[in-house]
Amino acid sequence: MKFLFSFGVIATLASLLFLSCMDSSFQDPAIAFQEQWVKDTTSIGSYLRTNNVNALVDASGVRFVIDSLAAGFPPRISSTVKFKYTGRFLSGTVFDASTISGLVNSFVSGFQIGMLLIPEGSKARIYIPSGLAYGASGSGSIPANAIIMFEIQLLEVVKTETEKQRLAADTISIDQYLATNSIDAIHDQSGVRYVINELGTGGIPGLYSKVKFKYTGKLISGGTEFISTINEPTPDFDSRVINYIYGIQAVLPKLPVGTKATLYIPSGLGFGAQSISSGTVSIPANSNLIYEVELLDIVN
């Protein structure tokens, strides 16, 4: 289990940077990292092509394959997770295997990146460049600059009693709001409620599809609008469905392109217990949300 955890990378990098000022022959760690990253991602790509593995690509260089997709949500960086894993080199040699629990942000960075893309209950493989694993120093039986692959079964994203109680209370509050305002909404099992205002006829995105959509975000309490792109030109920005808040993840894969819908999102499926304040955007902690969305396109 030790092979999943990080080992003071920041402190090590700081010492290397200091030494580079003392010795002009020492290679800049950032350049060394980039050169090794190119080698590693090229090797991973070649391995995947040779073995006919159709992997999804993260900009970090991590590649991942979803072998069994479940209906849960992926963890957050601060989540505690329980999972089974087997660690292998690209040769197939196993270097570690276990069932453990831990905070996502306590693991090596490449593993964190992959874990945030795996819904609860799913099975996946994560291919990690060495610089996002154990780097040029290696660890124990893992040699320097070793590309590694983890087979993962995400058993549970652990929820605290406070989070469970908050979701239950928020769902009741949203249902009362809908009843008071005579809104007939679809009840998603996640706790999100939504209304189809205009049904589109295009394709339906998957969890890993890149999408473009317009939206307006409001607080259910008081109806205060905190952001809107509805009146802007077609957005240039696109991202995978799984990269958005849970409430968006729950509903977008049910909407054909061209659909306009209103989503009523419990706080735990939005921004949770954290408050958001950036520029003109201000969202208090534990805020239930309304999002009016228009799904414009699935980006190939």
C-alpha positions as CSV (number, residue, x, y, z in Angstrom):
1,M,0.0,0.0,0.0
2,K,3.0,2.3,0.5
3,F,3.4,2.7,-3.2
4,L,0.4,4.9,-3.6
5,F,1.4,7.7,-1.3
6,S,3.6,10.7,-2.0
7,F,6.9,11.2,-0.3
8,G,7.7,14.9,0.2
9,V,8.1,15.8,-3.5
10,I,7.9,19.5,-2.8
11,A,10.7,19.5,-0.3
12,T,12.9,17.4,-2.6
13,L,12.2,19.7,-5.6
14,A,13.1,22.8,-3.5
15,S,16.5,21.2,-2.5
16,L,17.2,20.4,-6.2
17,L,16.4,24.0,-7.2
18,F,18.8,25.3,-4.5
19,L,21.6,23.0,-5.7
20,S,21.1,24.1,-9.3
21,C,22.1,27.6,-8.2
22,M,25.3,26.2,-6.8
23,D,26.3,24.0,-9.7
24,S,26.0,25.2,-13.2
25,S,26.2,21.7,-14.6
26,F,23.1,20.6,-12.8
27,Q,20.1,20.3,-15.2
28,D,17.0,22.4,-14.4
29,P,14.5,20.0,-12.8
30,A,11.6,21.5,-14.8
31,I,13.5,20.7,-18.1
32,A,14.4,17.2,-16.9
33,F,10.7,16.6,-15.9
34,Q,9.5,17.8,-19.3
35,E,12.0,15.6,-21.2
36,Q,11.1,12.6,-19.2
37,W,7.4,13.4,-19.6
38,V,7.7,13.4,-23.4
39,K,9.5,10.0,-23.3
40,D,6.9,8.5,-20.9
41,T,3.8,9.7,-22.7
42,T,5.3,8.5,-26.0
43,S,5.9,5.1,-24.4
44,I,2.4,4.9,-22.9
45,G,0.9,5.8,-26.3
46,S,2.9,3.2,-28.1
47,Y,2.0,0.6,-25.5
48,L,-1.7,1.4,-25.8
49,R,-1.6,1.3,-29.6
50,T,0.3,-2.0,-29.7
51,N,-2.2,-3.6,-27.2
52,N,-5.3,-2.1,-28.9
53,V,-6.2,-0.3,-25.7
54,N,-8.6,2.6,-26.3
55,A,-7.8,5.0,-23.5
56,L,-9.1,8.4,-22.5
57,V,-6.5,11.2,-22.4
58,D,-5.9,13.7,-19.6
59,A,-3.9,16.8,-20.4
60,S,-1.5,15.9,-17.6
61,G,-0.3,12.9,-19.6
62,V,-2.3,10.4,-17.5
63,R,-4.3,7.9,-19.6
64,F,-7.2,6.0,-18.2
65,V,-9.6,3.3,-19.3
66,I,-13.0,2.7,-17.7
67,D,-13.5,-1.0,-17.7
68,S,-16.9,-0.9,-15.8
69,L,-18.8,2.3,-15.4
70,A,-21.1,2.7,-12.4
71,A,-23.7,5.4,-11.7
72,G,-22.0,7.0,-8.7
73,F,-20.1,10.3,-8.6
74,P,-16.3,10.6,-8.7
75,P,-14.6,11.7,-5.5
76,R,-13.4,15.2,-4.7
77,I,-9.7,15.9,-4.0
78,S,-10.6,16.1,-0.3
79,S,-12.7,12.9,-0.3
80,T,-11.8,9.7,1.6
81,V,-12.1,6.7,-0.7
82,K,-12.0,2.9,-0.2
83,F,-10.7,0.9,-3.1
84,K,-8.9,-2.2,-4.4
85,Y,-5.9,-1.8,-6.5
86,T,-3.1,-3.7,-8.3
87,G,0.0,-1.8,-9.3
88,R,1.9,-3.0,-12.4
89,F,4.8,-1.9,-14.6
90,L,4.0,-1.8,-18.4
91,S,5.8,-5.1,-18.6
92,G,2.9,-6.6,-16.6
93,T,4.9,-7.2,-13.5
94,V,3.0,-6.6,-10.3
95,F,4.7,-4.5,-7.7
96,D,1.9,-4.0,-5.2
97,A,-1.7,-4.9,-4.5
98,S,-4.1,-4.2,-1.7
99,T,-7.5,-2.9,-0.5
100,I,-7.1,0.4,1.4
101,S,-8.8,3.6,2.4
102,G,-7.3,7.1,2.3
103,L,-7.7,10.7,1.3
104,V,-7.4,11.3,-2.4
105,N,-4.9,14.1,-1.9
106,S,-2.6,11.9,0.0
107,F,-1.7,9.7,-3.0
108,V,0.9,10.3,-5.8
109,S,-0.3,13.1,-8.1
110,G,-1.0,10.9,-11.2
111,F,-3.1,8.6,-9.1
112,Q,-5.1,11.6,-7.8
113,I,-5.7,12.8,-11.3
114,G,-7.0,9.4,-12.4
115,M,-9.1,8.8,-9.2
116,L,-11.0,12.1,-9.8
117,L,-12.2,10.7,-13.1
118,I,-13.6,7.4,-11.8
119,P,-17.2,7.3,-10.5
120,E,-17.9,5.4,-7.3
121,G,-18.4,1.7,-8.0
122,S,-16.4,1.8,-11.3
123,K,-13.4,-0.3,-12.4
124,A,-10.6,1.4,-14.3
125,R,-7.0,1.4,-15.3
126,I,-4.7,4.4,-14.8
127,Y,-1.5,4.8,-16.8
128,I,0.9,7.3,-15.1
129,P,4.1,8.9,-16.4
130,S,7.0,8.5,-14.0
131,G,7.1,12.2,-13.1
132,L,3.6,12.0,-11.8
133,A,4.4,8.9,-9.8
134,Y,7.9,8.3,-8.2
135,G,10.1,10.2,-10.6
136,A,13.8,10.0,-11.0
137,S,14.4,8.6,-7.5
138,G,11.9,5.7,-7.6
139,S,10.7,4.0,-4.4
140,G,11.6,0.6,-3.0
141,S,11.1,-1.9,-5.8
142,I,10.0,0.8,-8.2
143,P,13.0,1.9,-10.2
144,A,13.8,5.5,-11.4
145,N,11.6,6.9,-14.2
146,A,9.2,3.9,-14.1
147,I,5.9,4.2,-15.9
148,I,3.2,2.6,-13.8
149,M,-0.3,1.3,-14.2
150,F,-2.9,0.9,-11.5
151,E,-6.0,-1.3,-11.9
152,I,-8.6,0.2,-9.6
153,Q,-12.0,-0.8,-8.3
154,L,-13.5,2.3,-6.4
155,L,-15.5,0.6,-3.7
156,E,-16.7,3.7,-1.9
157,V,-16.5,7.5,-1.7
158,V,-17.0,7.9,2.0
159,K,-19.6,10.4,3.1
160,T,-19.8,11.8,6.6
161,E,-23.0,11.8,8.6
162,T,-23.1,15.6,8.2
163,E,-23.0,15.3,4.4
164,K,-25.8,12.6,4.4
165,Q,-28.0,14.7,6.6
166,R,-27.4,17.8,4.6
167,L,-28.3,16.1,1.3
168,A,-31.5,14.7,2.9
169,A,-32.5,18.1,4.3
170,D,-31.6,19.9,1.0
171,T,-33.7,17.5,-1.0
172,I,-36.7,18.1,1.2
173,S,-36.2,21.8,1.0
174,I,-36.1,21.7,-2.9
175,D,-39.2,19.5,-3.0
176,Q,-41.1,22.0,-0.8
177,Y,-39.9,24.9,-3.1
178,L,-41.2,23.0,-6.2
179,A,-44.5,22.3,-4.5
180,T,-45.0,25.9,-3.4
181,N,-44.3,27.2,-6.9
182,S,-46.4,24.4,-8.6
183,I,-43.3,23.2,-10.6
184,D,-43.7,19.6,-11.9
185,A,-40.1,18.4,-12.0
186,I,-38.4,15.1,-12.8
187,H,-36.9,13.5,-9.7
188,D,-33.4,12.2,-10.3
189,Q,-32.2,9.5,-7.8
190,S,-29.2,11.6,-7.1
191,G,-31.4,14.3,-5.4
192,V,-31.3,16.7,-8.4
193,R,-34.7,17.8,-9.7
194,Y,-35.1,19.0,-13.3
195,V,-37.6,20.3,-15.8
196,I,-37.3,20.0,-19.6
197,N,-38.3,23.3,-21.0
198,E,-37.5,22.5,-24.6
199,L,-36.4,19.0,-25.8
200,G,-33.6,18.9,-28.3
201,T,-33.2,16.3,-31.0
202,G,-29.4,15.9,-31.1
203,G,-27.1,13.3,-29.6
204,I,-26.8,12.7,-25.9
205,P,-23.4,13.2,-24.2
206,G,-21.6,10.6,-22.1
207,L,-19.9,11.3,-18.8
208,Y,-16.6,11.7,-20.6
209,S,-17.9,13.7,-23.6
210,K,-16.8,17.3,-24.1
211,V,-19.8,19.6,-24.2
212,K,-20.6,23.2,-24.8
213,F,-23.6,24.7,-23.1
214,K,-25.0,28.1,-21.9
215,Y,-26.2,28.5,-18.3
216,T,-27.5,30.8,-15.7
217,G,-26.9,30.0,-12.0
218,K,-29.1,31.3,-9.2
219,L,-29.5,30.7,-5.5
220,I,-32.8,29.0,-4.7
221,S,-32.9,31.2,-1.5
222,G,-33.9,34.6,-2.7
223,G,-33.4,33.8,-6.4
224,T,-30.1,35.8,-6.6
225,E,-28.3,35.3,-10.0
226,F,-24.6,34.7,-9.5
227,I,-23.5,33.9,-13.1
228,S,-25.0,33.8,-16.6
229,T,-23.7,33.1,-20.1
230,I,-27.2,32.8,-21.7
231,N,-26.9,36.1,-23.6
232,E,-23.3,35.6,-24.6
233,P,-22.2,34.3,-28.1
234,T,-21.6,30.6,-28.5
235,P,-19.0,29.8,-25.9
236,D,-15.5,28.8,-27.0
237,F,-14.9,26.9,-23.7
238,D,-15.7,23.2,-23.5
239,S,-15.0,20.5,-20.9
240,R,-15.9,16.9,-20.1
241,V,-19.2,16.4,-18.3
242,I,-17.3,14.7,-15.4
243,N,-15.4,17.9,-14.8
244,Y,-18.5,19.9,-13.7
245,I,-20.3,19.9,-10.3
246,Y,-22.2,16.7,-9.4
247,G,-25.6,18.2,-10.2
248,I,-24.5,18.9,-13.8
249,Q,-23.0,15.5,-14.1
250,A,-26.2,13.9,-13.0
251,V,-28.4,15.5,-15.6
252,L,-26.4,16.5,-18.7
253,P,-26.0,12.8,-19.8
254,K,-29.8,12.6,-19.9
255,L,-30.3,15.6,-22.3
256,P,-30.1,15.6,-26.1
257,V,-28.2,18.4,-27.7
258,G,-30.6,21.4,-28.2
259,T,-32.4,20.8,-24.9
260,K,-33.1,23.7,-22.5
261,A,-33.7,22.6,-18.9
262,T,-33.9,23.9,-15.4
263,L,-31.9,22.0,-12.7
264,Y,-32.6,22.3,-9.0
265,I,-29.4,21.1,-7.2
266,P,-28.9,20.3,-3.5
267,S,-25.9,22.1,-2.0
268,G,-23.9,18.8,-1.6
269,L,-24.2,18.2,-5.3
270,G,-23.2,21.8,-6.0
271,F,-20.4,23.6,-4.0
272,G,-21.1,22.0,-0.7
273,A,-19.9,23.5,2.6
274,Q,-17.4,25.9,0.9
275,S,-18.4,29.4,0.1
276,I,-17.5,30.8,-3.4
277,S,-16.5,34.4,-3.8
278,S,-14.7,35.5,-7.0
279,G,-15.3,38.8,-8.7
280,T,-19.1,39.2,-9.0
281,V,-19.7,35.6,-8.1
282,S,-20.8,35.0,-4.5
283,I,-22.3,31.7,-3.3
284,P,-22.7,31.1,0.4
285,A,-21.8,27.7,1.9
286,N,-24.6,25.1,1.8
287,S,-26.5,26.9,-1.0
288,N,-29.1,25.0,-3.0
289,L,-28.9,26.1,-6.6
290,I,-30.9,26.6,-9.8
291,Y,-29.2,26.2,-13.1
292,E,-30.9,27.0,-16.4
293,V,-29.0,25.3,-19.1
294,E,-29.0,25.0,-22.9
295,L,-26.9,22.1,-24.2
296,L,-25.4,23.4,-27.5
297,D,-23.0,20.8,-28.7
298,I,-21.0,17.6,-28.1
299,V,-17.4,18.4,-29.1
300,N,-15.6,15.6,-31.1
